[in-house]
Amino acid sequence: MFKITSVTLIILAITTHLGMCAENDGIQDNLAHLLEYPASKEDIDHIRNLLMHISSVYPKLKINLNSLPLSDDSINIIYFSSEQTPIHKTRYYKNNCLYKNEIKTVICDQAFVTKIMYYYDLYQERGCSINRPDGQCWHDEEIAVPATDEQIAESRRLFIYWILAHEIGHGYHEHEGQYFFATPEDSFGMGSGHDQNIALSQCQRNEIKADSFFASLSEATGESRTFRDFFEMLLILERKRIRCPNKSLVLSCDIPIGPIIPLPDDRIDVISNEKHPAFLIRLLLSTKSVKVNDETDDLYKSAINKFLMYWIKHYNDFIDPVFDCTEASR
């Protein structure tokens, strides 16, 4: 899994010697101050829409948004903004999104969504330094220009859906606490040898399972094709990052393009010995998981299986089994 270098390991210290009741009170107090820094109305509206879709697919799943006290029989969500707050007030949760299983709570900073948007250059689009009558633009004439407000708003909506649904998926499956992306914790403290591989394998399966929770909502939202296009866009951007690491992701990069996940021309090396799967793997499996219910479903499944089996250099080399290799080999 790739790392966003500015995302630091978050360590939340909760004392236990005061007893369970005192500990729970401390957690409530620790989270209460986050609600003093509300996120934008637009983001909250997107989350409420997401929760409506989740309720239609999982009617027995209770979700509590930005409300204290925390509920024992619900998955709680604390979604806040750290952008205008003193850093000491939000230092444990700033610029990240995570699920804490011991209190069944998703804690998410809206600045994390903004950060990921910048990471993928989604505040920009491809432009041209020369306006030609035929609209053509040579590679050496390309420039990055600001994206439209509509493009930015739609990308942000889809990221909010994916990030929050992923963390809710951890709660639905009762996983241990997880961050949305890799942190320094991914690669240390896991021991070594066979036991380490088993532990890492389980963590990676949990991440894929949480991603699939979002994919399971595609039919309920009526946006199956939108979801798959979103994952495919991120897949292309991630391949650009690997192939052209010093170039804006909105500009051209010499990777194969075309319908139904074109195969690369070189094998791609990925990291597979960490708690999070390589992000490229997550995007491939998420793209495959979204069902549009037409003839393209089988085409995507076949193309992605070939991609995973023949073009990922270290796919499953260190951890076995991380994914469903039986299905991937068909």
C-alpha positions, 0 to 999 in steps of 0.5 A: 500500500502506498503511503501519504508521507505527511500522514503520521501514525496516530496514537490514541492513549486511553487509560484503562486503570480507572475502570470501564465506566470512567474509560467510556466517559473519557472517550465521550469527552475526548470526542465531544470537543470534535463536534465543536468544529463542524464540517461543511454542510455540503459534506454532511449532506453527502454523508446523509445521502450515503446513509440513506443508501446504506439503510436501504441495503442494510436496514438493520444497521444503525448509524449515528451521525455526529451525535453524543453520547455514543451508542452501543448498538449503532456504528457512530460517525464523528465527522468534523473539520480540523482546518480552523482549529488549534492543532492540539485540539485535533492532533489525534485525528487530524488529516485522517479517517479511521474506525475504532472498534472498541467504541464502534466509531468512525472518526473522520476529518474533512481535511482528509478528503481534501488532502486525498483530492490534492494527492490525485490532482483532482483540483486540476485538469488537463489544459493546453498552452496554445489554442488551436482551431482543431482543438489538438494539443501536443504533449509539450503544450500541455498544462495543468489548469483549475478544474471546474467547480462541478468536477471538484464537487462530484469527485469530492462526493464520490470520495466521501462516499467511498471513504465513509462507506469503507470505514462503516464497512469495517464496523459492519464486519466488526474488524479491529480499528483501521485507517483508510490508508496506510500509516507507518504502523503498517510495516512494523510491530508484526513479528516475522515469518509465517505468523506475520504473514497470517496476521498481514494477510488477515489485515489485507483481507479486512481492507478488501472486505471494507472496500467491497461494502461500498461496492455493495451499495452500487445498485441501491444508489442507481450509480453503478456505472458512476462508481465503476468509472470513479474507480477506473479513473483512480486506477488510471491516475495510480498507474500514472503515478507509478509510471510518471512519478514526477509529473502532474497526474492530469497530464499525459503519461505513456501508459496504455489506455482504452476500454476495459482496463487495458493491460500494461506493457511492463510488469508493475511492482507493488508492496505486499508485505504490509497491513494495507494491500497496495492501493493499485490492488484495492482499485483493481478489486474495487473496480471489479466488484461494482456490478453494472449488470450488463455485458461489461461486467464479465469483460471487466472481471476477465480483464482485471483477473488477467491484470492481477495474475500476469502484470503485478510483479509481486502479487501474492509473493509474500502473503498467502492467501491475501486474495481469492487466487482461485477466482483470479486464475480463471 
